[in-house]
C-alpha cells in the first residue's frame, strides 16, 4: 500500500458512533479503515457517473 498521509476531518457525533459500532462488531479494524472504504466507494461511484456522462450520446438517440 502507498504511504499514508494524515488529514483532519470533522464529523457529526452520529457518524462517529456508527463507525464505532462497525469497529466494535469487527466489520472493520478501525475508524480509518471505515473512512477509507467509504471514500473508495464514493470515488468509484462518482468517477463512473462522470465517465458515463462524458460519453457522447449519438444524435439519433432520444434522451
C-alpha positions as CSV (number, residue, x, y, z in Angstrom):
1,X,0.0,0.0,0.0
2,X,1.2,3.5,-0.7
3,X,2.4,5.9,2.0
4,X,-0.4,7.1,4.2
5,X,-0.9,10.8,4.9
6,X,-2.9,12.2,7.8
7,X,-5.8,14.5,7.2
8,X,-8.2,16.2,9.7
9,X,-11.9,15.7,9.2
10,X,-14.8,17.0,11.3
11,X,-17.7,14.6,11.5
12,X,-21.0,14.7,13.4
13,X,-21.1,12.5,16.5
14,X,-23.8,10.3,15.0
15,X,-21.4,9.2,12.2
16,X,-18.6,8.6,14.7
17,X,-20.9,6.4,16.8
18,X,-22.0,4.4,13.7
19,X,-18.3,3.9,12.7
20,X,-17.5,2.8,16.2
21,X,-20.3,0.2,16.0
22,X,-18.8,-1.2,12.8
23,X,-15.4,-1.4,14.5
24,X,-16.9,-2.9,17.7
25,X,-18.7,-5.6,15.6
26,X,-15.4,-6.5,13.9
27,X,-16.6,-5.3,10.4
28,X,-13.6,-3.0,10.2
29,X,-10.4,-3.0,12.3
30,X,-10.6,0.8,13.0
31,X,-12.2,4.1,12.1
32,X,-9.6,4.9,9.5
33,X,-10.4,1.8,7.5
34,X,-14.2,2.6,7.7
35,X,-13.4,6.1,6.2
36,X,-11.0,4.8,3.6
37,X,-13.6,2.2,2.4
38,X,-16.3,4.9,2.3
39,X,-14.1,7.2,0.3
40,X,-13.1,4.4,-2.2
41,X,-16.8,3.6,-2.8
42,X,-17.8,7.2,-3.3
43,X,-14.9,7.8,-5.7
44,X,-15.8,4.7,-7.7
45,X,-19.4,5.8,-7.9
46,X,-18.7,9.4,-8.8
47,X,-16.0,8.7,-11.3
48,X,-18.2,6.1,-13.0
49,X,-21.0,8.6,-13.2
50,X,-18.8,11.3,-14.6
51,X,-17.3,8.8,-17.1
52,X,-20.7,7.8,-18.4
53,X,-21.9,11.4,-18.6
54,X,-18.8,12.4,-20.7
55,X,-19.5,9.7,-23.3
56,X,-21.4,11.4,-26.1
57,X,-24.8,10.0,-27.0
58,X,-25.4,9.7,-30.7
59,X,-27.8,12.4,-32.1
60,X,-30.3,9.7,-33.2
61,X,-30.8,8.6,-29.5
62,X,-33.6,10.5,-27.9
63,X,-32.9,11.2,-24.2
